Amino acid sequence: MAALLGNALKAGRFARAGVRLFCTNNAATPKITTHWSVMPRDKDTRWTDVDMERVSDEVDVCIVGAGPAGLSAAIRLKQLAQQQEKELRVLVLEKAVEVGLHTLSGACLEPHALDELIPDWKDRGAPLHTPVTEDKFLFLTEKRSIPVPILPGLPMHNTGNYVVRLGNFVRWMGEQAEELEVEIYPGCPVTEVLYHEDGSVKGVATSDVGIGKDGAPKDSFERGMEFHSKVVIFAEGCHGHLAKQLYKKMDLRKNCEPQTYAIGLKELWEIDPAQHKPGRVEHTVGWPLDRMTYGGSFIYHLGEGEPLVSVGYVLGLDYTNPYISPFKEFQRWKHHPAIKPTFEGGKRIAYGARALNEGGYQSIPQLAFPGGCLIGCSPGFMNVPKIKGTHNAMKSGMICAEAIFDKLTDENLQSETQGVFVDDYEQRMKDSWVWKEIKSVRNVRPSFHSPLGLYGTLLYTGVFYYLLRGKEPWTFSHGGADYKRLKPASECTPIEYPKPDNKISFDLLSSVALSGTNHEGDQPAHLTLMDDTVPVNQNLGVYDGPEQRFCPAGVYEYVPTEDGEAMRLQINAQNCVHCKTCDIKDPSQNINWVTPEAGGGPAYNGM
């Protein structure tokens, strides 16, 4: 850890001194990117005699991602098939080795969609054990906390909701899906979208295994498998790498604004029983962030036998100062006088991070296209003021399933494309309570971009939203992509963060160790660079290497070249928790996150 920090400081001194740190392709600078998505195998002689044929299988509906949205779609499809006595093969591909292991959220669950999908969920043992009993909302200054009243009707009002460990809930949903004979294949990351001759989606392909770190095939090399489907549902979660490809190929974002994001960092604590208040939900805004940096926190007290709390910090990725470290802001926040007593005498038992959508109504892309649909947090149905998206994600999966089922069982179906175009899915979404909800809060997040920043958002929510409930005749703009907002390091002041005390606050690498993250070491880095020279020449030279601060897992590190004459970027891909922040915030948009080999990633236990 000391070496990592020393190298980062050295790189920072060079950059602030105005030294251009060129990345050279010589023996002192090993090649960074060897992944086939950047280095095509058809031009690599090491692959000349390798059999690249893939086994394929046919299904009716293929779903990528076993999260709340994907599993809701699968369950609803099989429910409808059973009700109407139709044969329908539904398959779900999940990159985690077990359903729920890559799931991370707060989470305070609104049960609206669950009530519709599985009305008898209580009898079926759904792990919703903690109804919300108390709401608290605080505005923090450096030393004080100011209570803010939560009136009925405001987004933060949580009466009727449940504090849950979303990973456990998703695991239970997987069990419900399998009871309906949904086929779920965990440990199957999807790497490619397959297309028909007419350009419509044909299916997907899972990852190859047995590729060495240098990009060459190992003796254990095996080709991935193809799944061909009438319709593919993409339920990858926030900033899915397949959806990213589809946006470009299908031009799905032509009629919407760029998505805007946040990074959410979370810890699970076992605290002093005297501090434990099962069902209490606490949120804060303000310190340690300035008024022009969007963010806030949550503390959710679980009631599952042990004195557990879920604690997290959410920071908008539209921040401008490249010296901000979301992880260190989170650690610093826990030392506030109003927050610290909750953790004194407690023990941190888990850590993780994940990006989340904040664009809402203005940033929803086209949801259906020939051969495929987008659901859940992939297109982005999160209600930002509520800090909730699970209920909307589930409902989008249900609506998509109903539209697909009606299309596939229509005896008069005449598709103009080889892949079935579920053209009424988007209109069904617009007619649903999901659309009404996200439209009603559309102006809350972008109201932050006024000169008042946080104060403008609080004022807008407390006055305009409370009085008009989203019926105002105007719609604010988010104002561009997050990566474009970062300012050069020369225009910003470095931030001096306090050292962790290893009781309340902790260092980064010991935190990553609590995420259960593991990847096969001998494989190409799945954090790929379109151009290996950009990180040093642009990111380090202009922005002082922001990736070493915005990454919540210590993946990116600037180190001296072997000859000591320059700096180079080192990618510690084995640390990656699959949050996607680098792909979003990289100011050069040079980083492209792709799936690693099967089995890689975090192993969250009920996060």
Long-range contacts (C-beta under 8 A, 24 or more apart in sequence): 1-507, 1-508, 1-509, 4-509, 4-554, 4-557, 7-557, 7-558, 7-559, 7-560, 8-545, 8-548, 8-557, 8-558, 10-558, 10-560, 10-567, 11-540, 11-544, 11-545, 11-548, 11-558, 11-567, 12-494, 12-544, 12-545, 14-540, 14-567, 15-489, 15-540, 15-541, 15-542, 15-544, 15-545, 16-489, 16-490, 16-494, 16-544, 20-537, 20-541, 21-536, 21-537, 21-540, 21-541, 21-566, 21-567, 22-533, 22-536, 22-537, 22-566, 23-532, 23-533, 23-534, 23-535, 23-536, 23-537, 23-566, 23-568, 23-569, 24-561, 24-566, 25-532, 25-533, 27-562, 28-561, 28-562, 28-563, 28-565, 28-566, 29-561, 29-566, 29-568, 30-568, 31-532, 32-525, 32-529, 32-532, 32-535, 32-568, 32-569, 32-571, 33-524, 33-525, 33-528, 33-529, 33-532, 34-213, 34-214, 34-215, 34-524, 34-525, 35-215, 35-524, 35-525, 35-526, 35-528, 35-594, 36-211, 36-215, 36-524, 37-528, 37-592, 37-594, 38-528, 38-529, 38-530, 38-592, 39-215, 44-215, 44-216, 46-215, 46-216, 46-217, 47-216, 47-217, 50-217, 50-221, 51-223, 52-223, 53-223, 54-205, 54-223, 54-224, 54-225, 54-226, 55-223, 55-225, 55-226, 56-203, 56-225, 56-226, 56-227, 56-228, 57-225, 57-226, 57-227, 57-228, 58-227, 58-228, 58-229, 59-89, 59-90, 59-91, 59-183, 59-227, 59-228, 59-229, 60-88, 60-89, 60-90, 60-229, 60-230, 60-231, 60-408, 61-88, 61-89, 61-90, 61-91, 61-229, 61-230, 61-231, 61-232, 61-233, 61-404, 61-408, 62-91, 62-93, 62-203, 62-204, 62-227, 62-229, 62-231, 62-232, 62-233, 63-90, 63-91, 63-92, 63-93, 63-232, 63-233, 63-235, 64-93, 64-190, 64-204, 64-232, 64-233, 64-234, 64-235, 64-236, 64-240, 64-242, 65-92, 65-93, 65-94, 65-95, 65-234, 65-235, 65-236, 65-237, 65-240, 65-376, 65-378, 66-92, 66-93, 66-94, 66-96, 66-99, 66-170, 66-174, 66-184, 66-186, 66-235, 67-103, 67-170, 67-235, 67-237, 67-376, 67-377, 67-393, 68-166, 68-169, 68-170, 68-173, 68-376, 68-390, 68-393, 68-394, 68-397, 69-235, 69-375, 69-376, 69-377, 69-378, 69-393, 69-394, 69-396, 69-397, 70-94, 70-233, 70-235, 70-375, 70-376, 70-397, 71-99, 71-170, 71-173, 71-174, 71-176, 71-177, 71-182, 71-397, 72-113, 72-117, 72-173, 72-393, 72-394, 72-395, 72-397, 72-398, 72-401, 73-233, 73-235, 73-375, 73-397, 73-398, 73-400, 73-401, 74-177, 74-180, 74-182, 74-184, 74-397, 74-401, 75-117, 75-118, 75-173, 75-176, 75-177, 75-180, 75-182, 75-401, 76-117, 76-397, 76-398, 76-401, 76-402, 76-405, 77-182, 77-401, 77-404, 77-405, 78-177, 78-180, 78-181, 78-182, 79-180, 80-401, 80-402, 80-405, 81-405, 82-180, 84-409, 86-409, 88-405, 88-408, 89-183, 90-182, 90-183, 91-182, 91-183, 91-184, 91-185, 91-227, 91-229, 92-177, 92-182, 92-183, 92-184, 92-185, 93-185, 93-188, 93-189, 93-190, 93-204, 93-206, 93-227, 94-184, 94-185, 94-186, 94-187, 94-188, 95-187, 95-188, 95-189, 95-190, 95-595, 95-598, 95-601, 96-186, 96-187, 96-601, 96-603, 97-186, 97-187, 97-598, 97-599, 97-603, 98-171, 98-186, 99-170, 99-171, 99-173, 99-174, 99-184, 99-186, 100-166, 100-167, 100-168, 100-169, 100-170, 100-171, 100-174, 100-604, 100-606, 101-167, 101-516, 101-601, 101-602, 101-603, 101-604, 101-605, 102-578, 102-601, 102-602, 102-604, 103-166, 103-167, 103-170, 103-604, 103-607, 104-166, 104-167, 104-264, 104-266, 104-352, 104-353, 104-354, 104-602, 104-604, 104-607, 105-166, 105-264, 105-266, 105-354, 105-390, 105-607, 106-166, 106-264, 106-266, 106-298, 106-300, 106-310, 106-312, 106-387, 106-388, 107-163, 107-164, 107-165, 107-166, 107-169, 107-300, 107-310, 107-388, 107-390, 108-132, 108-158, 108-161, 108-162, 108-163, 108-164, 108-281, 108-298, 108-300, 108-387, 108-388, 109-161, 109-162, 109-163, 109-164, 109-166, 109-169, 109-388, 109-390, 109-391, 110-160, 110-161, 110-386, 110-388, 110-390, 110-391, 111-160, 111-161, 111-162, 111-391, 112-391, 112-395, 112-433, 113-390, 113-391, 113-392, 113-394, 113-395, 113-398, 114-391, 114-394, 116-395, 116-398, 117-394, 117-398, 118-176, 124-176, 125-172, 126-169, 126-172, 127-164, 127-165, 127-168, 127-169, 127-172, 128-162, 128-164, 128-169, 129-162, 129-164, 129-302, 129-303, 129-304, 130-162, 130-163, 130-164, 130-278, 130-279, 130-301, 130-302, 130-303, 130-304, 131-160, 131-161, 131-162, 131-163, 131-279, 132-158, 132-159, 132-160, 132-161, 132-162, 132-163, 132-279, 132-280, 132-281, 133-277, 133-278, 133-279, 133-280, 134-277, 134-279, 134-280, 134-281, 135-159, 135-281, 136-280, 136-281, 136-282, 136-283, 137-282, 137-283, 137-284, 138-282, 138-283, 138-284, 138-285, 138-286, 138-338, 139-284, 139-285, 139-286, 139-458, 140-284, 140-285, 140-286, 140-287, 140-336, 140-338, 141-286, 141-287, 142-287, 142-288, 142-336, 143-337, 144-337, 144-338, 145-284, 145-336, 145-337, 145-338, 148-458, 151-466, 153-466, 153-469, 154-461, 154-462, 154-465, 154-466, 155-383, 155-385, 155-386, 155-441, 155-444, 155-461, 155-465, 156-283, 156-385, 156-386, 156-387, 158-281, 161-281, 163-279, 163-281, 163-300, 163-301, 163-302, 163-303, 163-310, 165-268, 165-302, 165-304, 165-310, 165-606, 165-607, 166-390, 166-606, 166-607, 167-604, 167-605, 167-606, 167-607, 168-606, 187-598, 187-599, 188-225, 188-598, 189-595, 189-596, 189-597, 189-598, 189-600, 190-242, 190-595, 191-224, 191-594, 191-595, 192-224, 193-232, 193-242, 193-245, 193-246, 193-249, 193-372, 194-226, 194-228, 195-371, 196-371, 196-417, 196-418, 196-419, 197-418, 198-370, 198-417, 198-418, 199-370, 199-417, 200-369, 200-370, 200-371, 200-417, 200-418, 200-419, 200-421, 201-232, 201-369, 201-370, 201-371, 201-372, 201-419, 202-228, 202-229, 202-371, 202-418, 202-419, 203-227, 203-228, 203-229, 203-232, 204-229, 204-232, 204-242, 206-598, 207-595, 207-596, 207-597, 207-598, 208-597, 209-597, 209-598, 211-523, 211-524, 211-597, 212-522, 212-523, 212-524, 213-521, 213-522, 213-523, 213-524, 213-525, 214-524, 215-524, 218-522, 229-371, 230-371, 230-408, 230-419, 230-420, 231-371, 231-372, 231-373, 231-404, 231-407, 231-408, 231-419, 231-420, 231-422, 232-371, 232-372, 232-373, 232-419, 233-372, 233-373, 233-374, 233-375, 233-397, 233-400, 233-404, 234-372, 234-373, 234-374, 234-375, 234-378, 235-375, 235-376, 235-378, 235-397, 236-378, 237-354, 237-376, 237-377, 237-378, 238-354, 238-355, 238-356, 238-357, 238-377, 238-378, 238-380, 238-580, 239-355, 239-357, 239-580, 239-583, 239-584, 239-593, 240-378, 241-580, 241-583, 241-592, 241-593, 241-594, 241-595, 243-374, 243-378, 243-379, 244-583, 246-369, 246-372, 246-374, 247-365, 250-366, 250-369, 252-365, 252-366, 252-369, 252-374, 253-365, 253-366, 254-366, 255-366, 256-362, 256-363, 256-364, 256-365, 256-366, 257-359, 257-362, 257-363, 257-477, 257-478, 258-359, 258-363, 258-478, 258-480, 258-481, 259-357, 259-359, 259-363, 259-380, 259-481, 260-316, 260-317, 260-318, 260-357, 260-358, 260-359, 260-363, 260-445, 260-478, 260-481, 260-482, 261-316, 261-317, 261-318, 261-355, 261-356, 261-357, 261-358, 261-359, 261-482, 261-581, 261-584, 261-585, 262-294, 262-295, 262-314, 262-315, 262-316, 262-317, 262-355, 262-356, 262-358, 263-314, 263-315, 263-317, 263-326, 263-353, 263-354, 263-355, 263-356, 263-550, 263-552, 263-579, 263-581, 264-312, 264-313, 264-314, 264-353, 264-354, 264-355, 264-356, 265-312, 265-313, 265-314, 265-315, 265-326, 265-327, 265-330, 265-351, 265-352, 265-353, 265-552, 266-310, 266-311, 266-312, 266-351, 266-352, 266-353, 266-354, 266-607, 267-310, 267-311, 267-312, 267-348, 267-350, 267-351, 267-511, 267-514, 268-308, 268-309, 268-310, 268-311, 268-348, 268-349, 268-350, 268-351, 268-606, 268-607, 269-308, 269-309, 269-311, 269-342, 269-343, 269-346, 269-347, 269-348, 269-349, 270-306, 270-307, 270-308, 270-346, 270-347, 270-349, 271-307, 271-308, 271-309, 271-342, 271-343, 271-345, 271-346, 272-307, 272-344, 272-345, 272-346, 273-307, 275-307, 275-341, 275-342, 275-344, 275-345, 275-346, 276-301, 276-307, 276-308, 276-309, 277-301, 278-302, 278-303, 279-303, 283-387, 284-333, 284-336, 284-338, 284-339, 285-454, 285-458, 286-454, 287-333, 287-336, 288-329, 288-332, 288-333, 288-336, 289-315, 289-329, 289-454, 290-453, 291-452, 291-453, 291-454, 291-455, 292-320, 292-453, 292-454, 293-319, 293-320, 293-321, 293-324, 293-453, 294-318, 294-319, 294-445, 294-448, 294-453, 294-454, 294-457, 295-329, 296-387, 297-330, 297-333, 297-339, 298-387, 299-339, 299-342, 309-342, 310-607, 311-342, 311-343, 314-356, 314-387, 316-358, 316-448, 316-482, 317-355, 317-482, 317-550, 317-581, 317-584, 317-585, 318-478, 318-482, 318-485, 319-485, 319-486, 320-485, 320-486, 320-487, 320-492, 321-487, 321-492, 321-493, 321-495, 322-486, 322-487, 322-488, 322-489, 322-492, 322-543, 322-544, 322-546, 322-549, 322-587, 323-489, 323-492, 323-493, 323-494, 323-495, 323-544, 323-546, 323-549, 324-495, 324-549, 324-550, 325-495, 325-497, 325-549, 325-550, 326-549, 326-550, 326-552, 326-581, 327-353, 327-508, 327-511, 327-552, 328-495, 328-497, 328-549, 331-497, 331-500, 331-504, 331-505, 331-506, 332-497, 332-498, 332-505, 334-504, 334-505, 335-498, 335-504, 335-505, 340-504, 343-504, 344-503, 344-504, 348-506, 348-514, 349-514, 350-514, 350-515, 350-604, 350-605, 350-607, 351-511, 351-512, 351-514, 351-515, 352-515, 352-577, 352-602, 352-604, 352-607, 353-552, 353-553, 353-577, 353-579, 353-581, 354-577, 354-578, 354-579, 354-580, 355-579, 355-580, 355-581, 355-584, 356-382, 356-389, 357-381, 357-382, 357-389, 358-382, 358-384, 358-445, 359-445, 359-478, 360-384, 360-438, 360-441, 360-442, 360-445, 361-435, 361-438, 361-439, 361-441, 361-442, 361-475, 362-442, 362-446, 362-475, 362-476, 362-477, 362-478, 363-478, 364-438, 366-426, 367-400, 367-425, 367-426, 367-429, 368-403, 368-421, 368-422, 368-423, 368-425, 368-426, 369-421, 370-417, 370-418, 370-419, 370-420, 370-421, 371-417, 371-418, 371-419, 371-420, 371-421, 372-419, 373-400, 373-403, 373-404, 373-422, 373-425, 375-400, 381-434, 381-438, 383-437, 383-438, 383-441, 384-441, 384-444, 384-445, 385-441, 385-444, 385-445, 385-461, 385-465, 386-441, 392-434, 392-437, 392-438, 395-432, 395-433, 395-434, 396-429, 396-434, 399-425, 399-428, 399-429, 399-432, 399-434, 400-425, 402-428, 403-428, 439-470, 440-465, 440-469, 440-470, 440-471, 441-465, 441-470, 442-470, 442-475, 442-476, 443-470, 443-472, 443-474, 443-475, 443-476, 445-478, 446-476, 446-477, 446-478, 446-479, 447-476, 449-476, 449-478, 449-479, 482-584, 482-585, 483-584, 483-585, 483-586, 483-587, 483-589, 484-587, 486-543, 486-546, 486-585, 486-587, 488-542, 488-543, 489-542, 489-543, 489-544, 508-552, 508-553, 508-554, 509-554, 509-575, 512-553, 512-554, 512-575, 512-577, 515-553, 515-577, 515-602, 515-603, 515-604, 516-602, 516-603, 516-604, 516-605, 517-553, 517-574, 517-575, 517-576, 517-577, 517-601, 517-602, 517-603, 518-574, 518-599, 518-600, 518-601, 518-603, 519-573, 519-574, 519-576, 519-596, 519-597, 519-600, 519-601, 520-596, 520-597, 520-599, 520-600, 521-574, 523-596, 523-597, 525-571, 525-573, 526-573, 526-576, 526-593, 526-594, 526-595, 526-596, 526-600, 527-555, 527-556, 527-571, 527-573, 527-576, 527-582, 527-591, 527-593, 528-591, 528-592, 528-593, 528-594, 529-569, 529-590, 529-591, 529-592, 530-590, 530-592, 531-590, 532-569, 534-588, 534-590, 535-569, 535-588, 535-590, 536-566, 536-567, 536-568, 536-569, 538-587, 538-588, 538-590, 539-569, 539-586, 539-587, 539-588, 539-590, 540-567, 540-569, 542-587, 543-587, 546-585, 546-587, 547-582, 547-585, 547-586, 547-591, 550-581, 550-582, 550-585, 551-581, 551-582, 552-577, 552-579, 552-581, 553-577, 553-579, 555-582, 556-582, 576-600, 576-601, 577-601, 577-602, 578-602
